[in-house]
Amino acid sequence: APESTRFAVSVAGFAQLLRQDARLAADYDFTDVRQLAAGAIGQDRFGWRAEFLTLVDQAATLRAGTAPRPTPR
């Protein structure tokens, strides 16, 4: 498939993973999203696709529960 299609599929998969009820992405995880998106970056003139990879990494960290917790005031 063309890289723009593969990238769009990775974005759609990411959206499904962010849902509370991610039944449609049962066999799909953030690693899969990242691999598909990274392989379809192509000409990333404005850096938006690379920024998407950062968002995927951040979401994976948050989902794993390894993100730093804010300190109470």
N, CA and C atoms as an extended XYZ file, in Angstrom:
219
Properties=species:S:1:pos:R:3:atomname:S:1:resname:S:1:resid:I:1 pbc="F F F"
N         0.847       -1.188        0.000 N   ALA     1
C         0.000        0.000        0.000 CA  ALA     1
C         0.890        1.248        0.000 C   ALA     1
N         0.402        2.334       -0.547 N   PRO     2
C         1.175        3.583       -0.537 CA  PRO     2
C         1.450        4.042        0.898 C   PRO     2
N         2.534        4.788        1.073 N   GLU     3
C         2.913        5.201        2.430 CA  GLU     3
C         1.848        6.068        3.085 C   GLU     3
N         1.158        6.891        2.323 N   SER     4
C         0.115        7.732        2.929 CA  SER     4
C        -1.026        6.869        3.472 C   SER     4
N        -1.338        5.781        2.776 N   THR     5
C        -2.379        4.868        3.255 CA  THR     5
C        -1.914        4.136        4.502 C   THR     5
N        -0.676        3.657        4.502 N   ARG     6
C        -0.147        2.956        5.677 CA  ARG     6
C        -0.098        3.875        6.881 C   ARG     6
N         0.293        5.130        6.652 N   PHE     7
C         0.338        6.076        7.767 CA  PHE     7
C        -1.068        6.342        8.303 C   PHE     7
N        -2.027        6.499        7.423 N   ALA     8
C        -3.416        6.725        7.839 CA  ALA     8
C        -3.949        5.536        8.637 C   ALA     8
N        -3.599        4.336        8.233 N   VAL     9
C        -4.025        3.139        8.971 CA  VAL     9
C        -3.404        3.146       10.367 C   VAL     9
N        -2.154        3.563       10.477 N   SER    10
C        -1.522        3.618       11.801 CA  SER    10
C        -2.214        4.643       12.699 C   SER    10
N        -2.622        5.765       12.135 N   VAL    11
C        -3.338        6.788       12.912 CA  VAL    11
C        -4.698        6.253       13.362 C   VAL    11
N        -5.387        5.555       12.477 N   ALA    12
C        -6.691        4.978       12.839 CA  ALA    12
C        -6.514        3.918       13.928 C   ALA    12
N        -5.484        3.104       13.807 N   GLY    13
C        -5.209        2.099       14.835 CA  GLY    13
C        -4.891        2.739       16.170 C   GLY    13
N        -4.143        3.826       16.138 N   PHE    14
C        -3.815        4.568       17.360 CA  PHE    14
C        -5.095        5.091       18.020 C   PHE    14
N        -5.989        5.636       17.217 N   ALA    15
C        -7.255        6.152       17.749 CA  ALA    15
C        -8.046        5.031       18.420 C   ALA    15
N        -8.062        3.854       17.815 N   GLN    16
C        -8.783        2.732       18.406 CA  GLN    16
C        -8.151        2.318       19.740 C   GLN    16
N        -6.822        2.353       19.812 N   LEU    17
C        -6.150        1.978       21.061 CA  LEU    17
C        -6.432        2.972       22.181 C   LEU    17
N        -6.677        4.222       21.841 N   LEU    18
C        -6.946        5.237       22.862 CA  LEU    18
C        -8.354        5.135       23.434 C   LEU    18
N        -9.223        4.451       22.735 N   ARG    19
C       -10.593        4.293       23.232 CA  ARG    19
C       -10.603        3.391       24.459 C   ARG    19
N       -11.534        3.638       25.354 N   GLN    20
C       -11.683        2.780       26.529 CA  GLN    20
C       -12.028        1.357       26.120 C   GLN    20
N       -12.889        1.205       25.153 N   ASP    21
C       -13.346       -0.095       24.683 CA  ASP    21
C       -12.705       -0.363       23.328 C   ASP    21
N       -11.471       -0.844       23.334 N   ALA    22
C       -10.696       -1.003       22.108 CA  ALA    22
C       -10.866       -2.396       21.504 C   ALA    22
N       -12.091       -2.862       21.382 N   ARG    23
C       -12.336       -4.198       20.825 CA  ARG    23
C       -11.834       -4.334       19.400 C   ARG    23
N       -11.900       -3.264       18.637 N   LEU    24
C       -11.482       -3.342       17.238 CA  LEU    24
C        -9.970       -3.441       17.076 C   LEU    24
N        -9.238       -3.190       18.146 N   ALA    25
C        -7.777       -3.239       18.093 CA  ALA    25
C        -7.239       -4.290       19.060 C   ALA    25
N        -7.971       -5.364       19.233 N   ALA    26
C        -7.614       -6.383       20.220 CA  ALA    26
C        -6.227       -6.983       19.973 C   ALA    26
N        -5.859       -7.188       18.720 N   ASP    27
C        -4.567       -7.795       18.400 CA  ASP    27
C        -3.550       -6.769       17.906 C   ASP    27
N        -3.747       -5.528       18.270 N   TYR    28
C        -2.934       -4.420       17.787 CA  TYR    28
C        -2.466       -3.646       19.007 C   TYR    28
N        -1.210       -3.270       19.062 N   ASP    29
C        -0.736       -2.502       20.210 CA  ASP    29
C         0.083       -1.297       19.742 C   ASP    29
N         0.584       -0.521       20.701 N   PHE    30
C         1.308        0.701       20.351 CA  PHE    30
C         2.585        0.400       19.563 C   PHE    30
N         3.190       -0.749       19.810 N   THR    31
C         4.378       -1.130       19.044 CA  THR    31
C         4.020       -1.317       17.572 C   THR    31
N         2.887       -1.964       17.319 N   ASP    32
C         2.435       -2.151       15.941 CA  ASP    32
C         2.163       -0.810       15.264 C   ASP    32
N         1.502        0.075       16.000 N   VAL    33
C         1.198        1.415       15.463 CA  VAL    33
C         2.485        2.129       15.102 C   VAL    33
N         3.451        2.090       16.021 N   ARG    34
C         4.706        2.803       15.811 CA  ARG    34
C         5.477        2.245       14.621 C   ARG    34
N         5.539        0.923       14.522 N   GLN    35
C         6.269        0.304       13.416 CA  GLN    35
C         5.648        0.658       12.067 C   GLN    35
N         4.330        0.599       12.007 N   LEU    36
C         3.651        0.923       10.753 CA  LEU    36
C         3.859        2.391       10.385 C   LEU    36
N         3.712        3.279       11.366 N   ALA    37
C         3.878        4.712       11.102 CA  ALA    37
C         5.328        5.046       10.745 C   ALA    37
N         6.276        4.460       11.467 N   ALA    38
C         7.688        4.744       11.203 CA  ALA    38
C         8.090        4.291        9.800 C   ALA    38
N         7.495        3.212        9.327 N   GLY    39
C         7.795        2.730        7.994 CA  GLY    39
C         7.107        3.515        6.895 C   GLY    39
N         6.250        4.452        7.290 N   ALA    40
C         5.496        5.225        6.297 CA  ALA    40
C         5.696        6.727        6.467 C   ALA    40
N         6.795        7.124        7.079 N   ILE    41
C         7.032        8.569        7.294 CA  ILE    41
C         7.223        9.292        5.966 C   ILE    41
N         8.025        8.737        5.086 N   GLY    42
C         8.225        9.359        3.773 CA  GLY    42
C         8.737       10.781        3.875 C   GLY    42
N         8.243       11.645        3.011 N   GLN    43
C         8.618       13.062        3.020 CA  GLN    43
C         7.833       13.762        4.123 C   GLN    43
N         8.447       13.944        5.253 N   ASP    44
C         7.792       14.560        6.412 CA  ASP    44
C         8.228       16.021        6.497 C   ASP    44
N         7.760       16.806        5.551 N   ARG    45
C         8.233       18.173        5.359 CA  ARG    45
C         8.078       19.065        6.580 C   ARG    45
N         6.997       18.904        7.321 N   PHE    46
C         6.749       19.759        8.473 CA  PHE    46
C         6.978       19.051        9.805 C   PHE    46
N         7.350       17.778        9.756 N   GLY    47
C         7.651       17.038       10.981 CA  GLY    47
C         6.430       16.505       11.712 C   GLY    47
N         5.272       16.555       11.088 N   TRP    48
C         4.048       16.117       11.762 CA  TRP    48
C         4.018       14.613       11.974 C   TRP    48
N         4.525       13.877       11.026 N   ARG    49
C         4.538       12.418       11.169 CA  ARG    49
C         5.510       11.993       12.259 C   ARG    49
N         6.642       12.664       12.333 N   ALA    50
C         7.592       12.373       13.407 CA  ALA    50
C         6.978       12.740       14.761 C   ALA    50
N         6.224       13.806       14.799 N   GLU    51
C         5.552       14.197       16.036 CA  GLU    51
C         4.507       13.147       16.435 C   GLU    51
N         3.858       12.556       15.453 N   PHE    52
C         2.906       11.490       15.741 CA  PHE    52
C         3.615       10.322       16.430 C   PHE    52
N         4.823        9.987       15.989 N   LEU    53
C         5.576        8.915       16.638 CA  LEU    53
C         5.842        9.245       18.106 C   LEU    53
N         6.111       10.503       18.386 N   THR    54
C         6.306       10.931       19.775 CA  THR    54
C         5.027       10.742       20.576 C   THR    54
N         3.890       11.073       19.990 N   LEU    55
C         2.606       10.873       20.671 CA  LEU    55
C         2.347        9.395       20.953 C   LEU    55
N         2.683        8.550       20.010 N   VAL    56
C         2.513        7.108       20.208 CA  VAL    56
C         3.390        6.639       21.363 C   VAL    56
N         4.628        7.093       21.401 N   ASP    57
C         5.538        6.716       22.492 CA  ASP    57
C         5.004        7.191       23.841 C   ASP    57
N         4.496        8.413       23.886 N   GLN    58
C         3.958        8.945       25.137 CA  GLN    58
C         2.730        8.164       25.592 C   GLN    58
N         1.858        7.832       24.670 N   ALA    59
C         0.659        7.062       25.017 CA  ALA    59
C         1.036        5.676       25.513 C   ALA    59
N         2.017        5.052       24.884 N   ALA    60
C         2.462        3.729       25.319 CA  ALA    60
C         3.032        3.792       26.728 C   ALA    60
N         3.773        4.845       27.022 N   THR    61
C         4.332        5.022       28.364 CA  THR    61
C         3.224        5.220       29.389 C   THR    61
N         2.258        6.037       29.052 N   LEU    62
C         1.146        6.273       29.969 CA  LEU    62
C         0.330        5.002       30.193 C   LEU    62
N         0.079        4.265       29.140 N   ARG    63
C        -0.703        3.031       29.258 CA  ARG    63
C         0.033        2.007       30.115 C   ARG    63
N         1.353        1.989       30.004 N   ALA    64
C         2.149        1.038       30.785 CA  ALA    64
C         2.241        1.460       32.245 C   ALA    64
N         1.810        2.682       32.546 N   GLY    65
C         1.852        3.162       33.924 CA  GLY    65
C         3.232        3.586       34.374 C   GLY    65
N         4.103        3.878       33.432 N   THR    66
C         5.460        4.256       33.800 CA  THR    66
C         5.699        5.762       33.692 C   THR    66
N         4.650        6.501       33.415 N   ALA    67
C         4.804        7.953       33.309 CA  ALA    67
C         4.955        8.549       34.703 C   ALA    67
N         5.736        9.595       34.826 N   PRO    68
C         5.869       10.230       36.136 CA  PRO    68
C         4.543       10.818       36.581 C   PRO    68
N         4.234       10.648       37.828 N   ARG    69
C         2.979       11.180       38.388 CA  ARG    69
C         3.229       12.593       38.889 C   ARG    69
N         2.253       13.479       38.688 N   PRO    70
C         2.432       14.843       39.188 CA  PRO    70
C         2.486       14.847       40.710 C   PRO    70
N         3.290       15.731       41.231 N   THR    71
C         3.391       15.810       42.692 CA  THR    71
C         2.221       16.627       43.229 C   THR    71
N         1.622       16.165       44.321 N   PRO    72
C         0.504       16.925       44.902 CA  PRO    72
C         0.984       18.243       45.467 C   PRO    72
N         0.128       19.207       45.455 N   ARG    73
C         0.499       20.543       45.986 CA  ARG    73
C         0.281       20.615       47.463 C   ARG    73
